[in-house]
Amino acid sequence: MIPALACEMNQDYEDLVLQACGASSLRVGAKIQTLWSGYGEIVRLHLEGGDRPSVVAKHIKFPGEAEHPGGWNTDRSHKRKVKSYQVETHWYQNYSTNPSCRIPACLAACSHGDEMLILLEDLDVAGYDQRRTSVNDREIRACLRWLAHFHALFLGVEPDGLWPVGTYWHLETRPDELEAMDDAKLRAAAGDIDRMLNECHFKTIVHGDAKLANFCFSQEGQDVAAVDFQYVGGGCGMKDVVYFLGSCMEEKECEKRVPGLLDLYFTELKLAVKKDVDLAALEKEWREMFAFAWTDFHRFLLGWMPGHWKINRYSKQLTKDVLHKLKLAQKPQVSHKQRSKNGAETSETVNLHTEK
């Protein structure tokens, strides 16, 4: 049997691994990480007799009682996590990308009772063996290129079997965090912000958790692959971009560097799109959604962990700008009387709608 691979693991999984990899035996290597809230672990398996020296096993075992780091261990939270692993399994089994937005190949997947197993290619063996807790300019650009090519590949693709709206902070799935917010103005505007993002004309499939920790780098940092597709689904590509940038840059860096990095992203996106798309309209719409996407995540953080380091001056300013735009957009057209130079009254209509 597979020793130490998440205690009490169903023994049938060993045969699955050996058969999927054409191997004669296996040895459990290091634990790569424990899954969020104690829902299992990811381990490396070393193989003998097959064509792969190692694979990565993501073993999910739903706990009787979860321990959430932020205290959000509710039944709603549990159901969301269960669905996230079902979505991830469906993603790996039914979707594929290309070398410009590399992901690990899925070798096998199955479920048994309260356990699931996803067997993946070992990206370390494929040359993506570097992990980063901080990044230089080359590495940031590599991740943005990955996102641009990913979004271009799935532009206009329906998220069948995935989350209808991707990202783990999507408003509909986070009512508890919304209720916990102290910012009454943002709480009241949360539905409008969500609607603006969901009603984008140009939609793609978003990674949904595109933080720095979910990118694997090549030795020189110029190439990346991405993992962790629990919250992959439909939406505006800006959601991934803002989440990635916020995961690796503090407020002063954001203020200084975001404009140039957005230019890079859109340059790559337009080069990567191979479909008949109005690229100018796409860029215009998504640039307008940048602040809305950032504010949407800021809304989640304020309810989930109000002391989080990402709640900073840059996020607060973008949120202020978005709330101002929404306030203007909600004002009706107003007419007021003006006097012309000769003293006659004229009527002027002012349209205060600045957003669709």
C-alpha contacts under 8 A as a table, 3 or more apart, distances in Angstrom:
res1	aa1	res2	aa2	distance
1	M	11	Q	5.99
1	M	14	E	6.27
2	I	5	L	6.05
2	I	11	Q	7.25
2	I	14	E	6.09
2	I	26	L	7.91
2	I	27	R	7.54
2	I	28	V	7.06
3	P	7	C	7.93
3	P	28	V	6.93
4	A	7	C	5.88
4	A	28	V	7.34
5	L	9	M	6.74
5	L	28	V	7.05
5	L	43	V	7.31
5	L	59	H	7.93
6	A	9	M	5.86
6	A	40	G	6.63
6	A	41	E	6.74
6	A	59	H	7.16
6	A	61	K	7.97
9	M	13	Y	7.74
9	M	115	E	7.75
10	N	13	Y	6.00
10	N	112	H	7.62
10	N	115	E	7.92
11	Q	14	E	5.94
11	Q	15	D	7.83
12	D	15	D	5.63
12	D	16	L	6.60
13	Y	16	L	4.92
13	Y	17	V	6.25
13	Y	117	L	7.73
14	E	17	V	5.22
14	E	18	L	6.29
15	D	18	L	5.17
15	D	19	Q	5.93
16	L	19	Q	5.24
16	L	20	A	5.94
16	L	108	A	7.59
17	V	20	A	5.23
17	V	21	C	6.16
17	V	108	A	7.57
17	V	119	L	7.37
18	L	21	C	5.34
18	L	22	G	5.71
18	L	23	A	4.89
18	L	24	S	6.39
18	L	25	S	6.74
18	L	26	L	7.47
19	Q	22	G	5.09
19	Q	23	A	6.68
20	A	23	A	7.95
20	A	107	L	6.25
20	A	108	A	6.37
21	C	50	G	6.11
21	C	51	D	7.29
21	C	52	R	7.05
21	C	107	L	7.48
22	G	49	G	7.19
22	G	50	G	4.95
22	G	51	D	7.27
23	A	26	L	7.47
23	A	47	L	6.18
23	A	48	E	5.60
23	A	49	G	4.64
23	A	50	G	4.06
23	A	51	D	7.57
24	S	47	L	7.57
24	S	48	E	5.75
24	S	49	G	5.03
24	S	50	G	6.93
25	S	47	L	5.94
25	S	48	E	5.26
25	S	49	G	6.96
26	L	45	L	6.45
26	L	46	H	5.48
26	L	47	L	4.43
26	L	48	E	6.06
27	R	45	L	5.72
27	R	46	H	5.02
27	R	47	L	6.44
28	V	43	V	7.34
28	V	44	R	6.37
28	V	45	L	4.70
28	V	46	H	6.19
29	G	43	V	6.65
29	G	44	R	5.06
29	G	45	L	5.41
29	G	46	H	6.35
30	A	43	V	5.96
30	A	44	R	5.84
31	K	34	T	7.59
31	K	41	E	7.17
31	K	42	I	6.03
31	K	43	V	4.29
31	K	44	R	6.49
32	I	41	E	7.59
32	I	42	I	5.38
32	I	43	V	5.18
32	I	44	R	6.88
33	Q	41	E	5.80
33	Q	42	I	5.37
33	Q	43	V	7.16
34	T	38	G	6.50
34	T	39	Y	7.63
34	T	40	G	6.06
34	T	41	E	4.23
34	T	42	I	6.30
35	L	38	G	5.58
35	L	39	Y	5.30
35	L	40	G	5.17
35	L	41	E	5.01
35	L	42	I	7.08
35	L	60	I	7.79
36	W	39	Y	6.07
36	W	40	G	7.93
36	W	68	H	7.65
37	S	66	A	5.82
37	S	67	E	5.12
37	S	68	H	4.75
37	S	69	P	6.72
38	G	41	E	7.78
38	G	63	P	7.17
38	G	66	A	6.47
38	G	67	E	6.62
39	Y	60	I	5.72
39	Y	61	K	5.42
39	Y	62	F	5.33
39	Y	63	P	6.13
39	Y	66	A	7.47
40	G	58	K	7.77
40	G	59	H	5.62
40	G	60	I	4.47
40	G	61	K	5.03
40	G	62	F	7.27
41	E	58	K	6.14
41	E	59	H	5.54
41	E	60	I	6.61
42	I	56	V	6.96
42	I	57	A	5.63
42	I	58	K	4.44
42	I	59	H	6.10
43	V	56	V	5.82
43	V	57	A	5.42
43	V	58	K	6.69
43	V	59	H	7.99
44	R	54	S	6.77
44	R	55	V	5.87
44	R	56	V	4.57
44	R	57	A	6.25
44	R	122	D	7.83
45	L	54	S	5.42
45	L	55	V	5.34
45	L	56	V	6.03
45	L	57	A	7.02
46	H	53	P	5.90
46	H	54	S	4.31
46	H	55	V	6.70
47	L	50	G	6.72
47	L	52	R	6.79
47	L	53	P	5.26
47	L	54	S	5.37
47	L	55	V	7.69
48	E	53	P	6.87
50	G	53	P	7.28
52	R	55	V	7.20
54	S	121	E	7.92
54	S	122	D	6.28
54	S	125	V	7.68
55	V	119	L	7.06
55	V	120	L	5.99
55	V	121	E	5.24
55	V	122	D	4.68
56	V	119	L	5.96
56	V	120	L	5.13
56	V	121	E	6.16
56	V	122	D	5.39
57	A	117	L	6.81
57	A	118	I	5.90
57	A	119	L	4.67
57	A	120	L	6.22
58	K	117	L	5.72
58	K	118	I	5.08
58	K	119	L	6.33
58	K	120	L	7.73
59	H	115	E	7.31
59	H	116	M	5.90
59	H	117	L	4.64
59	H	118	I	6.56
60	I	85	Y	7.94
60	I	115	E	5.47
60	I	116	M	4.94
60	I	117	L	6.19
61	K	114	D	5.87
61	K	115	E	4.46
61	K	116	M	6.54
62	F	82	V	7.77
62	F	114	D	5.55
62	F	115	E	6.47
63	P	66	A	5.70
66	A	73	N	6.01
66	A	78	H	7.81
67	E	71	G	7.23
67	E	73	N	6.30
68	H	71	G	4.98
68	H	72	W	5.64
68	H	73	N	5.27
69	P	72	W	7.61
70	G	304	W	7.40
70	G	305	M	7.23
72	W	77	S	6.80
73	N	77	S	6.00
73	N	78	H	6.97
74	T	77	S	5.03
74	T	78	H	6.32
75	D	78	H	5.04
75	D	79	K	6.22
76	R	79	K	5.22
76	R	80	R	6.17
77	S	80	R	5.12
77	S	81	K	6.32
78	H	81	K	5.18
78	H	82	V	6.24
79	K	82	V	5.07
79	K	83	K	6.19
80	R	83	K	5.23
80	R	84	S	6.10
80	R	173	T	7.55
81	K	84	S	4.87
81	K	85	Y	6.48
82	V	85	Y	5.49
82	V	86	Q	6.50
83	K	86	Q	4.96
83	K	87	V	6.05
84	S	87	V	5.04
84	S	88	E	6.12
84	S	230	Q	4.59
84	S	231	Y	5.97
85	Y	88	E	4.93
85	Y	89	T	6.12
85	Y	230	Q	5.63
86	Q	89	T	5.18
86	Q	90	H	6.27
86	Q	230	Q	7.91
87	V	90	H	5.09
87	V	91	W	6.07
87	V	161	G	6.62
87	V	162	L	5.25
87	V	163	W	6.98
87	V	229	F	7.84
87	V	230	Q	6.06
87	V	231	Y	7.32
87	V	232	V	7.52
88	E	91	W	4.96
88	E	92	Y	6.29
88	E	162	L	7.81
88	E	228	D	7.66
88	E	229	F	5.18
88	E	230	Q	4.60
88	E	231	Y	7.32
88	E	232	V	7.37
89	T	92	Y	5.36
89	T	93	Q	6.19
89	T	109	A	6.80
89	T	118	I	6.77
90	H	93	Q	5.16
90	H	94	N	5.87
90	H	95	Y	7.92
90	H	161	G	6.50
90	H	162	L	7.24
91	W	94	N	5.40
91	W	95	Y	5.39
91	W	161	G	7.61
91	W	162	L	6.90
91	W	229	F	7.27
91	W	232	V	7.80
92	Y	95	Y	5.88
92	Y	96	S	7.36
92	Y	105	A	7.40
92	Y	106	C	5.62
93	Q	106	C	6.56
93	Q	109	A	7.78
97	T	101	C	6.25
97	T	102	R	6.49
97	T	103	I	7.05
97	T	150	F	7.45
97	T	153	L	7.55
98	N	101	C	5.67
98	N	102	R	5.92
99	P	102	R	4.91
100	S	145	R	7.97
100	S	146	W	6.28
100	S	149	H	6.18
100	S	150	F	7.73
101	C	146	W	4.86
101	C	147	L	7.15
101	C	149	H	5.94
101	C	150	F	5.48
101	C	224	V	7.73
101	C	225	A	6.50
101	C	226	A	7.65
102	R	146	W	7.77
102	R	224	V	7.04
102	R	225	A	4.62
102	R	226	A	6.52
103	I	225	A	5.33
103	I	226	A	5.31
103	I	227	V	6.29
104	P	120	L	6.07
104	P	121	E	5.20
104	P	122	D	7.09
104	P	123	L	6.31
104	P	225	A	7.63
104	P	226	A	7.70
104	P	227	V	7.09
105	A	120	L	5.76
105	A	121	E	5.18
106	C	109	A	7.58
106	C	118	I	7.30
106	C	119	L	6.02
106	C	120	L	4.65
106	C	121	E	6.39
107	L	118	I	7.90
107	L	119	L	5.42
107	L	120	L	5.51
107	L	121	E	6.80
108	A	118	I	6.15
108	A	119	L	5.11
108	A	120	L	7.30
109	A	116	M	7.55
109	A	117	L	5.49
109	A	118	I	4.47
109	A	119	L	6.00
110	C	116	M	5.85
110	C	117	L	5.51
110	C	118	I	6.85
111	S	114	D	7.63
111	S	115	E	5.67
111	S	116	M	4.13
111	S	117	L	6.22
112	H	115	E	5.22
112	H	116	M	6.22
113	G	116	M	7.99
122	D	125	V	5.62
122	D	126	A	6.80
123	L	126	A	4.81
123	L	127	G	6.42
123	L	128	Y	5.31
123	L	129	D	6.55
123	L	216	C	7.63
123	L	225	A	7.87
124	D	127	G	5.34
124	D	128	Y	4.92
124	D	129	D	4.00
124	D	130	Q	7.71
125	V	128	Y	7.21
125	V	129	D	7.22
126	A	129	D	7.82
127	G	218	S	5.72
127	G	219	Q	7.43
128	Y	216	C	5.37
128	Y	217	F	4.84
128	Y	218	S	4.36
128	Y	219	Q	7.13
128	Y	223	D	7.81
128	Y	224	V	6.69
128	Y	225	A	6.84
129	D	216	C	6.44
129	D	217	F	6.21
129	D	218	S	6.12
129	D	219	Q	7.06
130	Q	216	C	5.79
130	Q	217	F	4.72
130	Q	218	S	5.89
130	Q	219	Q	6.21
130	Q	221	G	7.90
131	R	213	A	7.25
131	R	215	F	7.19
131	R	216	C	5.50
131	R	217	F	6.06
132	R	135	V	6.38
132	R	212	L	7.17
132	R	213	A	6.91
132	R	216	C	7.89
132	R	217	F	7.76
133	T	212	L	7.23
133	T	213	A	7.02
134	S	248	C	6.46
135	V	138	R	7.91
135	V	139	E	5.69
135	V	140	I	6.29
135	V	248	C	7.07
136	N	139	E	5.43
136	N	140	I	6.34
137	D	140	I	5.18
137	D	141	R	6.18
138	R	141	R	5.23
138	R	142	A	6.17
138	R	221	G	6.73
138	R	222	Q	6.28
139	E	142	A	4.94
139	E	143	C	6.36
139	E	217	F	7.97
139	E	221	G	5.39
139	E	222	Q	6.19
139	E	223	D	7.98
140	I	143	C	5.30
140	I	144	L	6.33
141	R	144	L	5.04
141	R	145	R	6.06
141	R	261	L	7.44
141	R	264	L	7.57
142	A	145	R	5.13
142	A	146	W	6.27
142	A	221	G	7.43
142	A	222	Q	5.68
142	A	223	D	5.96
142	A	224	V	6.43
143	C	146	W	4.98
143	C	147	L	6.30
143	C	215	F	7.46
143	C	224	V	6.52
144	L	147	L	5.03
144	L	148	A	6.09
144	L	241	V	7.23
144	L	261	L	7.96
144	L	264	L	7.73
144	L	265	Y	5.77
145	R	148	A	5.01
145	R	149	H	6.17
145	R	264	L	7.93
145	R	265	Y	6.32
145	R	268	E	6.12
145	R	269	L	7.80
146	W	149	H	5.34
146	W	150	F	6.05
146	W	224	V	7.09
146	W	225	A	7.68
147	L	150	F	4.99
147	L	151	H	6.02
147	L	240	D	7.38
147	L	241	V	7.32
147	L	265	Y	7.95
148	A	151	H	5.25
148	A	152	A	6.05
148	A	265	Y	5.91
148	A	266	F	7.27
148	A	268	E	5.87
148	A	269	L	4.61
148	A	272	A	7.31
149	H	152	A	4.99
149	H	153	L	6.03
149	H	268	E	7.12
149	H	269	L	6.11
149	H	272	A	5.62
149	H	273	V	7.70
150	F	153	L	5.22
150	F	154	F	6.49
150	F	205	I	7.99
150	F	206	V	7.98
151	H	154	F	5.36
151	H	155	L	5.81
151	H	204	T	5.73
151	H	205	I	6.34
151	H	206	V	6.76
151	H	237	G	6.22
151	H	269	L	7.47
152	A	155	L	5.15
152	A	204	T	7.54
152	A	269	L	5.98
152	A	270	K	7.88
152	A	272	A	5.77
152	A	273	V	4.83
152	A	274	K	7.62
153	L	272	A	7.53
153	L	273	V	6.82
153	L	274	K	7.91
154	F	157	V	5.16
154	F	204	T	5.25
154	F	205	I	5.60
155	L	202	F	7.39
155	L	203	K	6.04
155	L	204	T	4.19
155	L	205	I	6.92
155	L	273	V	7.92
156	G	202	F	6.95
156	G	203	K	5.66
156	G	204	T	5.42
157	V	203	K	7.85
157	V	204	T	6.14
157	V	205	I	6.94
158	E	204	T	7.78
158	E	205	I	7.69
158	E	234	G	7.03
159	P	162	L	5.23
159	P	163	W	6.81
159	P	164	P	6.15
159	P	205	I	6.47
159	P	233	G	5.56
159	P	234	G	5.44
160	D	164	P	7.76
162	L	166	G	7.91
162	L	231	Y	7.93
162	L	232	V	6.33
162	L	233	G	5.14
162	L	234	G	7.77
163	W	166	G	5.33
163	W	231	Y	6.69
163	W	232	V	6.28
163	W	233	G	4.38
163	W	234	G	6.65
164	P	233	G	5.64
164	P	234	G	5.41
165	V	170	H	7.05
165	V	198	N	7.71
165	V	233	G	5.32
165	V	234	G	4.68
165	V	235	G	5.73
166	G	170	H	6.96
166	G	205	I	7.43
166	G	206	V	6.05
166	G	207	H	7.27
166	G	208	G	5.27
166	G	231	Y	5.59
166	G	232	V	5.14
166	G	233	G	3.72
166	G	234	G	5.11
166	G	235	G	6.13
167	T	170	H	5.71
167	T	206	V	7.35
167	T	207	H	7.21
167	T	208	G	3.64
167	T	209	D	6.09
167	T	231	Y	5.13
167	T	232	V	6.49
167	T	233	G	7.08
167	T	239	K	7.61
168	Y	173	T	7.96
168	Y	208	G	6.23
168	Y	209	D	6.80
168	Y	231	Y	5.54
169	W	173	T	7.15
169	W	174	R	6.49
169	W	297	F	6.68
169	W	300	F	6.07
170	H	173	T	5.69
170	H	174	R	6.49
171	L	174	R	5.10
171	L	175	P	6.70
171	L	178	L	7.71
171	L	190	A	7.65
171	L	191	G	7.73
171	L	194	D	6.85
171	L	300	F	7.74
172	E	175	P	6.48
174	R	177	E	5.53
174	R	178	L	6.43
174	R	300	F	7.73
175	P	178	L	5.01
175	P	179	E	6.17
176	D	179	E	5.19
176	D	180	A	6.33
176	D	303	G	7.94
177	E	180	A	5.06
177	E	181	M	6.61
177	E	300	F	6.50
177	E	302	L	7.92
177	E	303	G	4.37
177	E	304	W	5.26
178	L	181	M	5.50
178	L	187	R	6.51
178	L	299	R	7.52
178	L	300	F	6.90
178	L	303	G	5.63
179	E	187	R	7.86
179	E	303	G	7.23
180	A	303	G	4.99
180	A	304	W	7.55
181	M	184	A	7.20
181	M	187	R	6.78
181	M	299	R	7.93
181	M	302	L	5.78
181	M	303	G	4.36
182	D	302	L	7.60
182	D	303	G	7.56
183	D	186	L	5.58
183	D	187	R	6.14
183	D	302	L	7.81
184	A	187	R	5.00
184	A	188	A	6.08
185	K	188	A	5.22
185	K	189	A	6.30
185	K	323	L	7.98
186	L	189	A	4.96
186	L	190	A	5.89
186	L	299	R	6.89
186	L	323	L	7.34
187	R	190	A	5.18
187	R	299	R	7.42
188	A	191	G	7.15
189	A	192	D	5.36
189	A	193	I	6.29
189	A	323	L	7.30
189	A	326	L	7.91
190	A	193	I	5.16
190	A	194	D	6.13
190	A	296	D	7.24
190	A	299	R	7.28
191	G	194	D	5.09
191	G	195	R	6.06
192	D	195	R	4.96
192	D	196	M	6.13
192	D	326	L	7.94
193	I	196	M	5.17
193	I	197	L	6.45
193	I	292	F	6.23
193	I	295	T	7.99
193	I	296	D	6.67
194	D	197	L	5.29
194	D	198	N	6.12
194	D	296	D	7.04
195	R	198	N	5.00
195	R	199	E	5.88
196	M	199	E	5.33
196	M	200	C	6.60
196	M	289	M	7.96
196	M	292	F	7.79
197	L	200	C	5.63
197	L	235	G	7.34
197	L	236	C	6.43
197	L	289	M	6.83
197	L	292	F	7.19
197	L	293	A	7.10
198	N	235	G	6.46
198	N	236	C	7.39
200	C	203	K	6.47
200	C	235	G	7.98
200	C	236	C	6.80
200	C	285	E	7.47
202	F	236	C	6.97
202	F	282	L	6.30
202	F	285	E	7.78
203	K	234	G	6.76
203	K	235	G	5.14
203	K	236	C	5.13
203	K	237	G	7.16
204	T	234	G	5.76
204	T	235	G	5.56
204	T	236	C	6.18
204	T	237	G	6.40
205	I	232	V	6.87
205	I	233	G	5.21
205	I	234	G	4.45
205	I	235	G	5.98
205	I	236	C	7.81
205	I	237	G	7.46
206	V	232	V	5.65
206	V	233	G	5.54
206	V	234	G	5.93
206	V	235	G	6.14
206	V	236	C	7.22
206	V	237	G	5.98
206	V	239	K	7.40
206	V	240	D	6.32
207	H	210	A	5.93
207	H	229	F	6.26
207	H	231	Y	6.71
207	H	232	V	4.60
207	H	233	G	6.92
207	H	240	D	6.56
208	G	229	F	7.16
208	G	230	Q	7.64
208	G	231	Y	4.77
208	G	232	V	4.84
208	G	233	G	6.83
208	G	239	K	7.56
208	G	240	D	6.30
209	D	214	N	7.61
209	D	228	D	7.35
209	D	229	F	7.30
209	D	230	Q	7.88
209	D	231	Y	6.45
209	D	232	V	7.66
209	D	240	D	7.13
209	D	243	Y	7.50
210	A	214	N	6.30
210	A	215	F	7.74
210	A	240	D	5.67
210	A	241	V	7.79
210	A	243	Y	6.38
210	A	244	F	5.41
211	K	214	N	5.65
211	K	215	F	7.40
211	K	243	Y	6.31
211	K	244	F	4.76
211	K	247	S	5.50
211	K	248	C	7.83
212	L	215	F	5.63
212	L	244	F	6.32
212	L	247	S	6.07
212	L	248	C	6.43
213	A	216	C	7.86
214	N	226	A	5.71
214	N	227	V	5.37
214	N	228	D	6.36
215	F	224	V	6.28
215	F	225	A	5.70
215	F	226	A	4.54
215	F	227	V	6.47
216	C	224	V	5.42
216	C	225	A	5.18
216	C	226	A	6.09
216	C	227	V	7.77
217	F	220	E	7.76
217	F	221	G	5.32
217	F	222	Q	7.42
217	F	223	D	5.92
217	F	224	V	4.51
217	F	225	A	6.64
218	S	221	G	5.02
218	S	222	Q	6.56
218	S	223	D	5.38
218	S	224	V	6.17
219	Q	222	Q	7.98
220	E	223	D	7.73
221	G	224	V	7.17
229	F	232	V	5.27
235	G	239	K	7.66
236	C	239	K	6.07
236	C	286	W	7.15
236	C	289	M	7.98
237	G	240	D	5.76
237	G	241	V	6.73
237	G	286	W	7.38
238	M	241	V	4.87
238	M	242	V	6.01
238	M	286	W	6.35
238	M	287	R	7.87
238	M	289	M	6.76
238	M	290	F	5.62
238	M	293	A	6.21
239	K	242	V	5.56
239	K	243	Y	6.23
239	K	290	F	7.71
239	K	293	A	5.29
239	K	294	W	7.26
240	D	243	Y	5.21
240	D	244	F	6.05
241	V	244	F	5.25
241	V	245	L	6.16
242	V	245	L	5.21
242	V	246	G	5.95
242	V	290	F	7.08
242	V	293	A	6.76
242	V	294	W	5.63
243	Y	246	G	5.16
243	Y	247	S	6.12
243	Y	294	W	7.40
243	Y	297	F	7.60
244	F	247	S	5.10
244	F	248	C	6.77
245	L	248	C	5.63
245	L	249	M	5.96
245	L	254	C	7.65
245	L	258	V	7.94
246	G	249	M	5.57
246	G	250	E	7.05
246	G	254	C	7.83
246	G	310	K	6.90
247	S	310	K	7.94
249	M	253	E	5.72
249	M	254	C	6.09
250	E	253	E	5.49
250	E	254	C	6.18
250	E	310	K	7.46
251	E	254	C	5.03
251	E	255	E	6.19
251	E	312	N	6.33
251	E	313	R	6.43
251	E	314	Y	5.25
251	E	315	S	7.78
252	K	255	E	5.17
252	K	256	K	6.28
252	K	314	Y	7.71
253	E	256	K	5.13
253	E	257	R	5.69
253	E	258	V	7.66
254	C	257	R	5.31
254	C	258	V	5.15
254	C	314	Y	7.13
255	E	258	V	6.30
255	E	314	Y	6.74
256	K	259	P	7.51
257	R	260	G	5.69
257	R	261	L	6.25
258	V	261	L	5.06
258	V	262	L	5.96
259	P	262	L	5.23
259	P	263	D	6.36
260	G	263	D	5.03
260	G	264	L	6.40
261	L	264	L	4.99
261	L	265	Y	6.25
262	L	265	Y	5.00
262	L	266	F	6.23
263	D	266	F	5.33
263	D	267	T	6.10
264	L	267	T	5.12
264	L	268	E	6.22
265	Y	268	E	5.24
265	Y	269	L	6.03
266	F	269	L	4.81
266	F	270	K	6.03
266	F	283	E	6.77
267	T	270	K	5.43
267	T	271	L	6.34
268	E	271	L	5.11
268	E	272	A	6.08
269	L	272	A	5.10
269	L	273	V	6.18
270	K	273	V	5.44
270	K	279	L	6.43
271	L	274	K	8.00
273	V	277	V	7.84
277	V	282	L	7.76
278	D	281	A	5.41
278	D	282	L	6.23
279	L	282	L	4.93
279	L	283	E	6.13
280	A	283	E	5.27
280	A	284	K	6.13
281	A	284	K	5.06
281	A	285	E	6.09
282	L	285	E	5.34
282	L	286	W	6.17
283	E	286	W	5.28
283	E	287	R	5.90
284	K	287	R	5.31
284	K	288	E	6.29
285	E	288	E	5.19
285	E	289	M	6.35
286	W	289	M	4.83
286	W	290	F	6.27
287	R	290	F	5.23
288	E	291	A	6.93
288	E	292	F	7.66
289	M	292	F	5.00
289	M	293	A	5.97
290	F	293	A	5.25
290	F	294	W	6.26
291	A	294	W	5.05
291	A	295	T	6.01
291	A	318	L	5.70
291	A	319	T	7.23
291	A	321	D	7.91
291	A	322	V	6.60
292	F	295	T	5.06
292	F	296	D	6.03
292	F	319	T	7.72
292	F	322	V	6.32
293	A	296	D	5.01
293	A	297	F	6.55
294	W	297	F	5.39
294	W	298	H	6.21
294	W	315	S	7.07
294	W	318	L	7.32
294	W	319	T	7.72
295	T	298	H	4.77
295	T	299	R	6.05
295	T	315	S	6.92
295	T	318	L	6.56
295	T	319	T	5.06
295	T	322	V	7.35
296	D	299	R	5.14
296	D	300	F	6.66
297	F	300	F	5.08
297	F	301	L	6.39
298	H	301	L	5.14
298	H	302	L	6.27
298	H	311	I	6.84
298	H	315	S	6.65
298	H	319	T	7.69
299	R	302	L	5.38
299	R	303	G	6.78
300	F	303	G	5.49
300	F	304	W	6.00
301	L	304	W	4.92
301	L	305	M	5.36
301	L	306	P	6.06
301	L	308	H	7.06
301	L	311	I	7.32
302	L	305	M	5.85
302	L	306	P	4.41
302	L	307	G	7.88
302	L	311	I	7.57
303	G	306	P	6.13
305	M	308	H	5.56
306	P	311	I	7.44
307	G	311	I	7.26
308	H	311	I	5.77
309	W	312	N	6.76
310	K	315	S	7.57
311	I	315	S	6.15
311	I	316	K	7.16
312	N	315	S	5.42
312	N	316	K	6.18
313	R	316	K	5.08
313	R	317	Q	6.08
314	Y	317	Q	5.25
314	Y	318	L	6.37
315	S	318	L	5.27
315	S	319	T	6.16
316	K	319	T	5.05
316	K	320	K	6.12
317	Q	320	K	5.00
317	Q	321	D	6.23
318	L	321	D	5.07
318	L	322	V	6.23
319	T	322	V	5.09
319	T	323	L	6.15
320	K	323	L	5.24
320	K	324	H	6.20
321	D	324	H	5.13
321	D	325	K	6.30
322	V	325	K	5.07
322	V	326	L	6.21
323	L	326	L	5.09
323	L	327	K	6.10
324	H	327	K	5.05
324	H	328	L	6.30
325	K	328	L	5.16
325	K	329	A	6.09
325	K	354	T	6.72
325	K	355	E	7.28
326	L	329	A	4.92
326	L	330	Q	6.16
326	L	355	E	7.69
327	K	330	Q	5.32
327	K	331	K	6.73
328	L	331	K	5.44
328	L	352	L	5.73
328	L	353	H	6.12
328	L	354	T	6.81
329	A	332	P	7.82
329	A	352	L	6.12
329	A	353	H	4.21
329	A	354	T	5.62
329	A	355	E	6.08
329	A	356	K	7.97
330	Q	353	H	7.13
331	K	352	L	6.39
331	K	353	H	7.17
332	P	351	N	7.49
332	P	352	L	7.05
332	P	353	H	7.77
333	Q	349	T	6.80
333	Q	350	V	5.88
333	Q	351	N	4.99
333	Q	352	L	6.38
333	Q	353	H	7.96
334	V	349	T	5.86
334	V	350	V	5.67
334	V	351	N	7.08
335	S	347	S	6.62
335	S	348	E	5.68
335	S	349	T	4.56
335	S	350	V	6.43
336	H	347	S	6.02
336	H	348	E	5.90
336	H	349	T	6.86
337	K	345	E	6.14
337	K	346	T	5.71
337	K	347	S	4.90
337	K	348	E	6.54
338	Q	345	E	5.51
338	Q	346	T	5.14
338	Q	347	S	6.13
338	Q	348	E	6.98
339	R	342	N	7.67
339	R	343	G	5.31
339	R	344	A	5.34
339	R	345	E	4.42
339	R	346	T	5.87
340	S	343	G	5.20
340	S	344	A	5.35
340	S	345	E	6.23
340	S	346	T	6.59
341	K	344	A	7.45
353	H	356	K	7.38
